Amino acid sequence: MKMSEEIRTKLEKLQEVLKEKYEIEEKMKELPKALDISKETLESLKHGWFEKNAEYESEKAKVEALKQELDRAVRDREMGEKNMDDIKTHREYEILDKQISEAQRKEEEIRKNLQQEERKLEELKDDLDNENELIESQKSDVEKIKAENDAYAEKFQQQLEELKAKEDEASEDIDNEIVYKFQRIIKRNQKGIVAIKGNVCEGCHMILPYQYAADVRSGDKVYFCPYCSRVIYYEEVQDGEEQFYSPEDTGSLLGVGDDDVDDEFADEDEDVSEASSSEEGAFASDEE
């Protein structure tokens, strides 16, 4: 007797449920990433704002210092011009005139520098205003993504609860060890139950030992492929006689479909690994 149709149907149903479950779980893992990126962007903008603000405050202090220096230069020039009324000799006139000229030159130079620095200060202020707008906009994005994530998380959690009920129903009457192995297979390969035709696994396209294929065909247990670890069942060939291949024919079958063999899973699962060298059905597990 072959694997019962009931168990096969349950495993196929369980496969679809598990695929959907693991897809949702992966989506839930991805949810925080967008939020983290948005938060990092916000922190980067804040850091940039602090740097620009420090530059702005430094420039503001420089402008204030120039204004004070300009005031002193203006006072010196005005004082010199006022003292012109008290000049008595030509020599005194020349000295004072030179002082006034120097004060005017210094005043013009300071005024020119002040205008440049004030323009720079205004540009820095505009930059700060823009940074503030970007920060506020990014804050809104963070809150929006967080709200969306919460909504998705709630939706996903509800879906997982519904799938858990379907998973329990589909795995009912199936041995827990088989369910455990099947869950791991689906998580890695997505497809966990496949047919064998003749003695070739449709999952990994590897040639199975003839006796092992015969056991799958006639047995009433659940069998696993020794190579890709998937659950296997025998499928009759509809057209023509069934073909069985020997290991010498492997070259003509390897790579068909180029489906990856889950060696990593086989290495981790000692039971499956040991069965890969056995032709006596060591992979078989009771249905119940």
C-alpha positions as CSV (number, residue, x, y, z in Angstrom):
1,M,0.0,0.0,0.0
2,K,1.3,3.5,-0.9
3,M,1.3,6.6,1.3
4,S,-2.3,7.1,2.0
5,E,-4.0,9.8,-0.2
6,E,-5.3,11.4,3.0
7,I,-1.8,11.9,4.4
8,R,-0.5,13.1,1.0
9,T,-3.4,15.6,0.7
10,K,-2.8,16.8,4.2
11,L,0.9,17.3,3.5
12,E,0.2,19.2,0.3
13,K,-2.3,21.4,2.2
14,L,0.2,21.8,5.0
15,Q,2.9,22.8,2.4
16,E,0.7,25.7,1.1
17,V,-0.1,26.8,4.6
18,L,3.5,26.8,5.7
19,K,4.7,28.6,2.6
20,E,2.2,31.4,3.3
21,K,3.1,31.4,6.9
22,Y,6.8,31.7,6.3
23,E,6.3,34.4,3.7
24,I,4.3,36.5,6.2
25,E,7.0,35.9,8.8
26,E,9.6,37.2,6.4
27,K,7.5,40.3,5.7
28,M,7.2,40.9,9.4
29,K,11.0,40.7,9.7
30,E,11.3,43.3,6.9
31,L,8.9,45.8,8.5
32,P,11.4,47.4,11.0
33,K,14.0,48.0,8.2
34,A,12.1,50.8,6.5
35,L,11.5,52.4,9.9
36,D,15.1,52.0,10.9
37,I,16.3,53.6,7.7
38,S,13.8,56.5,8.2
39,K,15.0,57.0,11.8
40,E,18.7,56.9,10.7
41,T,17.9,59.6,8.0
42,L,16.3,61.7,10.7
43,E,19.3,61.3,13.0
44,S,21.6,62.2,10.1
45,L,19.5,65.4,9.4
46,K,19.6,66.4,13.1
47,H,23.4,65.8,13.2
48,G,23.7,68.0,10.1
49,W,21.5,70.7,11.7
50,F,23.7,70.8,14.8
51,E,26.8,71.2,12.6
52,K,25.2,74.0,10.6
53,N,23.9,75.6,13.7
54,A,27.4,75.7,15.2
55,E,28.7,77.3,12.0
56,Y,25.8,79.8,12.1
57,E,26.5,80.8,15.7
58,S,30.2,81.1,14.9
59,E,29.4,83.3,12.0
60,K,26.9,85.3,14.0
61,A,29.6,86.0,16.6
62,K,32.0,87.1,13.8
63,V,29.4,89.5,12.4
64,E,28.8,91.0,15.9
65,A,32.6,91.5,16.4
66,L,32.9,93.2,13.0
67,K,30.0,95.5,13.9
68,Q,31.7,96.5,17.1
69,E,35.0,97.0,15.3
70,L,33.1,99.2,12.7
71,D,31.6,101.3,15.5
72,R,35.1,102.0,16.9
73,A,36.4,102.9,13.4
74,V,33.5,105.3,12.8
75,R,34.1,106.9,16.2
76,D,37.8,107.3,15.5
77,R,37.0,109.0,12.1
78,E,34.4,111.3,13.6
79,M,36.7,112.2,16.5
80,G,39.4,113.1,14.0
81,E,37.1,115.2,11.9
82,K,35.9,117.0,15.0
83,N,39.4,117.7,16.1
84,M,40.1,119.4,12.8
85,D,38.5,122.6,14.2
86,D,41.2,122.8,16.8
87,I,44.2,122.5,14.4
88,K,46.7,125.3,14.8
89,T,49.8,124.2,12.8
90,H,50.3,122.6,9.4
91,R,52.2,119.8,11.0
92,E,49.2,119.0,13.3
93,Y,46.9,119.1,10.3
94,E,49.0,116.6,8.4
95,I,49.2,114.2,11.3
96,L,45.4,114.4,12.0
97,D,44.6,114.2,8.3
98,K,46.6,111.0,8.1
99,Q,44.8,109.6,11.1
100,I,41.4,110.4,9.6
101,S,42.4,108.8,6.2
102,E,43.6,105.7,8.0
103,A,40.3,105.6,10.0
104,Q,38.3,105.9,6.8
105,R,40.3,103.2,5.1
106,K,39.8,100.9,8.0
107,E,36.1,101.8,8.2
108,E,35.6,101.0,4.5
109,E,37.5,97.7,4.9
110,I,35.5,96.6,7.9
111,R,32.3,97.6,6.3
112,K,33.1,95.6,3.2
113,N,34.0,92.5,5.3
114,L,30.9,93.0,7.4
115,Q,28.7,93.0,4.3
116,Q,30.3,89.7,3.1
117,E,29.9,88.1,6.5
118,E,26.3,89.2,6.8
119,R,25.5,87.7,3.4
120,K,27.2,84.4,4.6
121,L,25.2,84.6,7.8
122,E,22.0,85.0,5.9
123,E,22.8,82.0,3.7
124,L,23.5,79.9,6.8
125,K,20.2,81.0,8.2
126,D,18.4,79.9,5.1
127,D,20.2,76.6,5.2
128,L,19.1,76.1,8.8
129,D,15.5,76.9,7.9
130,N,15.7,74.3,5.1
131,E,17.2,71.8,7.5
132,N,14.4,72.5,10.0
133,E,11.8,71.8,7.2
134,L,13.6,68.6,6.2
135,I,13.7,67.5,9.8
136,E,10.0,68.1,10.4
137,S,9.2,66.4,7.1
138,Q,11.3,63.4,8.1
139,K,9.7,63.3,11.5
140,S,6.3,63.0,9.8
141,D,7.7,60.2,7.6
142,V,8.9,58.3,10.7
143,E,5.5,58.6,12.3
144,K,3.8,57.6,9.1
145,I,6.0,54.5,8.6
146,K,5.6,53.5,12.2
147,A,1.8,53.8,11.9
148,E,1.8,51.7,8.7
149,N,4.1,49.1,10.3
150,D,1.8,48.8,13.3
151,A,-1.2,48.3,11.0
152,Y,0.7,45.7,8.9
153,A,1.9,43.9,12.0
154,E,-1.6,43.7,13.3
155,K,-2.8,42.4,9.9
156,F,0.0,39.9,9.7
157,Q,-0.5,38.7,13.2
158,Q,-4.2,38.0,12.4
159,Q,-3.2,36.1,9.3
160,L,-0.7,34.1,11.2
161,E,-3.4,33.1,13.8
162,E,-5.7,32.0,11.0
163,L,-2.9,30.0,9.4
164,K,-2.0,28.4,12.7
165,A,-5.5,27.0,12.9
166,K,-5.1,25.7,9.3
167,E,-1.7,24.3,10.1
168,D,-3.0,22.4,13.1
169,E,-5.8,21.0,11.0
170,A,-3.6,20.0,8.2
171,S,-1.0,18.3,10.5
172,E,-3.6,16.4,12.5
173,D,-2.9,12.7,12.5
174,I,0.6,13.2,11.1
175,D,3.6,12.2,13.3
176,N,5.1,15.2,15.1
177,E,8.6,14.3,13.9
178,I,7.4,14.2,10.3
179,V,5.7,17.6,10.7
180,Y,8.9,19.0,12.3
181,K,11.1,17.8,9.4
182,F,8.5,19.0,6.9
183,Q,8.4,22.5,8.4
184,R,12.2,22.8,8.1
185,I,12.1,21.5,4.5
186,I,9.4,24.1,3.5
187,K,11.3,26.9,5.2
188,R,14.4,26.1,3.1
189,N,12.9,24.8,-0.2
190,Q,9.3,26.1,-0.2
191,K,8.4,22.8,-1.9
192,G,8.4,20.0,0.6
193,I,6.5,17.1,-1.1
194,V,7.3,15.9,-4.6
195,A,6.7,12.9,-6.8
196,I,9.2,10.3,-7.9
197,K,8.8,8.9,-11.4
198,G,10.5,5.6,-12.0
199,N,13.4,6.1,-9.5
200,V,14.0,9.8,-10.2
201,C,13.1,12.4,-7.6
202,E,11.2,15.3,-9.2
203,G,12.5,17.7,-6.6
204,C,16.3,17.3,-7.1
205,H,16.3,15.1,-10.2
206,M,18.6,12.6,-8.5
207,I,18.5,8.9,-9.2
208,L,17.3,6.9,-6.1
209,P,18.3,3.4,-5.4
210,Y,16.0,1.0,-7.2
211,Q,14.9,-0.8,-4.0
212,Y,14.3,2.5,-2.2
213,A,12.0,3.6,-5.1
214,A,10.2,0.3,-4.9
215,D,9.7,0.8,-1.2
216,V,8.2,4.2,-1.8
217,R,5.9,2.8,-4.4
218,S,4.6,-0.1,-2.3
219,G,5.1,1.2,1.2
220,D,2.6,2.6,3.6
221,K,5.0,5.0,5.3
222,V,6.2,8.5,4.7
223,Y,9.5,8.6,2.9
224,F,12.1,11.3,2.4
225,C,14.4,11.8,-0.5
226,P,18.0,10.8,0.5
227,Y,19.4,13.8,-1.4
228,C,17.1,16.8,-1.1
229,S,15.2,15.7,2.1
230,R,11.8,16.3,0.6
231,V,8.9,14.0,1.3
232,I,8.4,11.8,-1.8
233,Y,5.5,9.8,-3.1
234,Y,5.3,7.5,-6.1
235,E,3.6,8.8,-9.2
236,E,2.6,6.4,-12.0
237,V,3.7,7.4,-15.4
238,Q,0.7,7.9,-17.6
239,D,2.1,7.4,-21.0
240,G,4.5,4.6,-21.7
241,E,6.3,2.2,-19.4
242,E,8.0,3.4,-16.3
243,Q,11.7,4.0,-16.7
244,F,14.3,3.1,-14.0
245,Y,17.8,4.4,-14.2
246,S,21.0,3.0,-12.8
247,P,23.7,5.2,-11.2
248,E,25.7,5.1,-14.5
249,D,22.9,7.1,-16.1
250,T,23.3,9.9,-13.6
251,G,25.0,12.2,-16.0
252,S,21.9,12.4,-18.2
253,L,19.7,13.4,-15.3
254,L,21.8,15.7,-13.1
255,G,21.0,19.3,-13.6
256,V,17.6,18.7,-15.1
257,G,15.6,21.7,-13.9
258,D,18.7,22.8,-12.0
259,D,16.8,22.6,-8.7
260,D,19.2,23.1,-5.8
261,V,19.6,20.1,-3.5
262,D,19.3,21.1,0.1
263,D,22.6,19.6,1.3
264,E,22.7,22.1,4.2
265,F,19.5,20.7,5.6
266,A,20.7,17.1,5.1
267,D,23.9,17.9,7.0
268,E,22.0,19.4,9.9
269,D,19.4,16.6,10.2
270,E,21.3,13.6,11.3
271,D,18.4,11.2,10.6
272,V,18.1,12.4,7.0
273,S,21.9,12.3,6.5
274,E,22.2,8.8,7.7
275,A,19.4,7.7,5.4
276,S,21.2,9.1,2.3
277,S,23.5,6.0,2.3
278,S,20.8,3.5,3.0
279,E,18.8,1.5,0.5
280,E,16.6,-0.1,3.2
281,G,14.2,2.7,3.8
282,A,15.8,4.4,6.8
283,F,14.0,7.5,5.9
284,A,10.6,5.9,6.3
285,S,8.4,7.1,9.2
286,D,5.0,5.9,10.1
287,E,2.2,8.0,9.0
288,E,0.7,8.0,12.4
